[in-house]
Amino acid sequence: MLTLPHFTVALALASSIFGVTIPAVPSRRSGELWEGLEHEEVDLRGLAPSRRSGELWEGLEHEEVDLRGLAPSRRSGELWEGLEHEEVDLRGLAPSRRSGELWEGLEHEEVDLRGLASSRRSGELWEGLEHEEVDLRGLASSRRSGELWLGAEHEAVDASSTLALI
């Protein structure tokens, strides 16, 4: 009679000989329900993003990382669309996004590491009470605002005119 390890080896050999493959699926580990309080999904083949969560995937904490670098990495201490998230494109094909609060809400930062677009940083609403836009290439004016960008207080600084004064 075959033991379980011997059966597993025999099955793998038979599968490779006859061209039959055992379907490879992401590994899933859960302390509770997959959609519940704790889960982990990791595709070791690198064909799908890895997902790790201490709580609900769509809930309070999750992490999604594409090790192939074909999609932005996403990490969240809370809701992805909620209070805290980070999105980073390691390929440099899209701006990196980091947020302590709502991406469209109270605080966000958008940085284009390629230098093809202006960097944007905000302590509050991007279109709201406080933001800063800085073009590190010096091809556009730097903009800083303590209040509404189009509102009560703002400062526009053109780096080229500043350099011309020096």
C-alpha positions in Angstrom: 0.0 0.0 0.0 1.3 3.5 -0.9 1.8 6.1 1.8 0.7 9.7 1.2 4.2 10.9 0.3 4.7 8.0 -2.1 1.3 8.6 -3.7 2.1 12.3 -4.2 5.4 11.5 -5.9 3.7 8.8 -8.0 1.0 11.2 -9.0 3.5 14.0 -9.9 5.5 11.5 -12.1 2.4 10.2 -13.8 1.2 13.7 -14.4 4.5 14.7 -16.0 4.6 11.6 -18.1 1.1 11.8 -19.4 1.1 15.6 -19.8 -1.6 16.0 -17.2 -1.1 19.0 -14.9 -2.4 19.6 -11.5 -4.1 22.9 -11.6 -2.0 25.5 -9.9 -4.0 28.0 -7.8 -3.0 30.6 -5.4 -2.4 29.3 -1.9 -4.9 30.6 0.6 -4.6 30.6 4.3 -7.2 31.9 6.6 -7.7 32.2 10.3 -11.4 32.6 9.6 -13.5 33.0 6.4 -11.7 33.9 3.2 -14.0 37.0 3.1 -13.8 37.3 6.8 -11.4 38.5 9.4 -8.1 37.1 8.2 -6.8 35.7 4.9 -3.8 35.4 2.8 -3.6 34.6 -0.9 -0.2 34.2 -2.5 0.4 33.1 -6.1 4.0 31.9 -6.0 4.1 31.6 -9.8 3.8 35.4 -10.0 0.8 35.2 -12.3 -1.5 37.1 -10.0 -0.9 39.8 -7.4 -0.2 38.5 -3.9 -2.8 39.5 -1.3 -2.2 39.5 2.4 -4.7 40.7 5.0 -5.1 40.9 8.7 -8.7 41.7 8.2 -11.2 41.9 5.3 -9.6 42.2 1.9 -12.1 45.0 1.2 -12.1 46.0 4.8 -9.7 47.4 7.3 -6.3 46.1 6.2 -5.0 44.7 3.0 -1.9 44.4 0.9 -1.7 43.6 -2.8 1.7 43.3 -4.4 2.4 42.3 -8.0 5.9 40.9 -7.9 6.2 41.0 -11.7 6.0 44.8 -11.6 3.2 44.9 -14.2 0.7 46.6 -11.9 1.1 49.1 -9.1 1.6 47.8 -5.6 -1.1 48.6 -3.2 -0.8 48.6 0.6 -3.4 49.8 3.0 -3.7 50.0 6.8 -7.4 50.7 6.3 -9.8 50.8 3.4 -8.2 51.0 -0.1 -10.7 53.7 -0.9 -10.8 54.7 2.7 -8.6 56.3 5.3 -5.1 55.2 4.3 -3.5 53.7 1.2 -0.3 53.7 -0.8 -0.1 52.9 -4.5 3.4 52.6 -6.0 4.2 51.8 -9.7 7.7 50.3 -9.5 8.1 50.5 -13.3 7.9 54.3 -13.2 5.1 54.3 -15.8 2.5 55.9 -13.5 2.7 58.4 -10.6 3.2 57.0 -7.2 0.4 57.8 -4.8 0.6 57.9 -1.0 -2.2 58.9 1.3 -2.6 59.2 5.1 -6.3 59.6 4.5 -8.8 59.6 1.6 -7.1 59.7 -1.8 -9.7 62.2 -2.9 -10.1 63.4 0.7 -8.0 65.0 3.3 -4.5 64.2 2.5 -2.7 62.8 -0.5 0.6 63.0 -2.4 1.2 62.2 -6.1 4.7 62.1 -7.3 5.8 61.4 -10.9 9.3 59.9 -10.5 9.9 60.2 -14.3 9.7 64.0 -14.1 7.1 64.1 -16.9 4.4 65.7 -14.7 4.3 68.0 -11.8 4.5 66.5 -8.3 1.4 67.2 -6.1 1.3 67.2 -2.4 -1.7 68.0 -0.2 -2.3 68.3 3.5 -6.0 68.5 2.9 -8.3 68.4 -0.2 -6.3 68.7 -3.4 -9.0 71.1 -4.6 -9.7 72.2 -1.0 -8.0 74.0 1.8 -4.3 73.3 1.3 -2.1 72.0 -1.4 1.3 72.3 -3.0 2.2 71.6 -6.6 5.9 71.6 -7.5 7.4 71.1 -10.9 10.9 69.8 -10.2 12.0 70.2 -13.8 11.4 74.0 -13.6 9.2 74.0 -16.7 6.2 75.3 -14.9 5.5 77.6 -11.9 5.6 76.1 -8.4 2.3 76.6 -6.6 1.8 76.7 -2.9 -1.5 77.4 -1.1 -2.5 77.8 2.6 -6.1 77.9 1.6 -8.1 77.3 -1.6 -5.9 77.1 -4.6 -8.4 79.4 -6.4 -9.5 80.9 -3.1 -8.2 83.2 -0.4 -4.5 82.6 -0.3 -2.0 81.2 -2.8 1.6 81.8 -4.0 2.9 81.1 -7.5 6.6 81.0 -8.0 8.2 80.6 -11.4 11.6 79.0 -10.9 13.0 80.4 -14.2 12.3 84.0 -13.2 13.8 83.3 -9.8 17.0 82.0 -11.5 17.0 85.1 -13.8 17.1 87.3 -10.7 20.1 85.6 -9.3 
